[in-house]
Amino acid sequence: MGIKDAAGAGARAGKGADAGPEDARGPEDARPTAAPAPVDAKPAGTGADRGRRHRVLIGTTLALIAMATGFLLALGLPDSDEPRPRPRGPEWSMTLPVRGDALCSADGNSVYCNGAGYDAIRIWTPTGQVRWKLPSAASGKAPAPRVAPLGVRKDMVFAVRSRGPGAAPGANVAALDRRTGKQVWKQELADEATGARTAKPGFDTLYAQTEQYPAMGGFDLKTGRYLWSTDYPADPGQECTPVSSIYKPSFLCPPAPGDTSDTLRLIGVDPQSNQPYPLATLPRSTEFLGSRGAKLYFAAYRPEDIGKPVKRYHRVDIVNPLPPGDMPENLQPARSHPFPETAARQPSFHDYSGTIAFPGPDGSVTAVRAAGGTRLWTFRPPSDMDAGSWGRRTPAVVMTMLGTYILTPDAELFAVDPANGTPLSRRKLALPDPRAVAGAQPQLMDAGPGLVGRFGNQLVSVEHRIEERGM
């Protein structure tokens, strides 16, 4: 083989490669060699294909991530603090760790309860989990609080707490961190009974009768910082009763000196100027039912009718009708509407979307139009129920955007048509201890994904939408 052939072989073996020492071999060293088979032989254009496949893979991955993110956003991501509730209300029941009866209130997806031994307990309603418990300051020896937890504002739970050992008798209104239950600040109430009933968290202010401000004081919700106080009424001998509202404070006061009329005056107070302004007059025998927005509702009766069904109720708009200043000689009487004949002597108050529902001791529930008192419908328990055995107990009512629900004293839950009161479904609630029903006044709460009923110290949660059973 000549140099030409050897060079040709070398060229075939390493075509396209730079010439190296082994390519300059002489005829005596030249040997025919086979080109080594490439490990991953690919056709021409391999680099371009590999880049294209890489780009396709990246694009597909990003598309899948975007689809998954959109799916999660469509479902709704949970808060960092709380798990996302299930779409339908859960089914659970529990016995609260309090002695005797509990008092409860609902706010969002939580129910807050108290009782002897505990000033506040938070239950997460989608699962029935107890998120935290706040023992009584008096090491379990204090009696049960007089009122249920007052509500939630600005991530704070407001509750009435008993005072600890060594403190003067009485109670405090306390702000608790919603997530942990730790006390953030407190104010000492002037009187445990009336102070507990009249303390009210408003939009930005907590209204409370405190030891330092016995008439009424305003405190910043977040910090407890004093904002303002009123000394109305100025006459120490005039006993006025504060009326709870999320708006400006108001008072029910006896007639002015020299006024012989048998009426009460409803007086508002401007927190900025500390000046009173008139709202309306009410009959001397008046009970505060509750408030809805800027409306206050009262039950009125004559002294000789004590113990008999209430005949009328009154509705007062607390928006300032007259400028603060001197009181007019004649206040306008509050709007009066007929009371349902079936209502209880001390009716519970339920107001939703312009409708008021009044439960009665015979097991009935009557709905009236709040604006004029026109009767809309009356629900009566089916004939197979012994309402006569309920004694003075009345049904519990909840009106929501999903429907109207009635819980009877023997733990039967009805869903009724909000337009005419016709029963749509019926269900017997399963309590941990059915004996708790005996003698207990039922309570029903709208709590996030479900309804929560209470008998004594027992809670049971059911769905808003209930299958028809026995109707």
Sequence and secondary structure as in RCSB ss.txt:
>XXXX:A:sequence
MGIKDAAGAGARAGKGADAGPEDARGPEDARPTAAPAPVDAKPAGTGADRGRRHRVLIGTTLALIAMATGFLLAL
GLPDSDEPRPRPRGPEWSMTLPVRGDALCSADGNSVYCNGAGYDAIRIWTPTGQVRWKLPSAASGKAPAPRVAPL
GVRKDMVFAVRSRGPGAAPGANVAALDRRTGKQVWKQELADEATGARTAKPGFDTLYAQTEQYPAMGGFDLKTGR
YLWSTDYPADPGQECTPVSSIYKPSFLCPPAPGDTSDTLRLIGVDPQSNQPYPLATLPRSTEFLGSRGAKLYFAA
YRPEDIGKPVKRYHRVDIVNPLPPGDMPENLQPARSHPFPETAARQPSFHDYSGTIAFPGPDGSVTAVRAAGGTR
LWTFRPPSDMDAGSWGRRTPAVVMTMLGTYILTPDAELFAVDPANGTPLSRRKLALPDPRAVAGAQPQLMDAGPG
LVGRFGNQLVSVEHRIEERGM
>XXXX:A:secstr
  HHHHHHHHHHHTTTS   GGGG  TTT         TT   TTHHHHHHHHHHHHHHHHHHHHHHHHHHHHHH
    SSS    SS   EEEE SSEEEEEEEEETTEEEEEEETEEEEEEETTTTEEEEEEE TTTT S   SS   
EEETTEEEEEEE  TTS SSEEEEEEETTT  EEEEEEBS HHHHHHH EE SSEEEE BSS SSEEEEETTT  
EEEEE  S STT   EEE  SSS EEEE   TT  SSEEEEEEEETTTTEEEEEEEEESSEEEEEEETTEEEEEE
  GGGTTS   EEEEEE S SS SSS  SS  B EEEE  TTS SS   EEETTEEEEE TTS EEEEETTT  E
EEEE   TTS GGGGTT   EEEEETTEEEEE TTSEEEEE TTT  EEEEEE   SSGGGGTT   EEEEETTE
EEEEETTEEEEEESS      
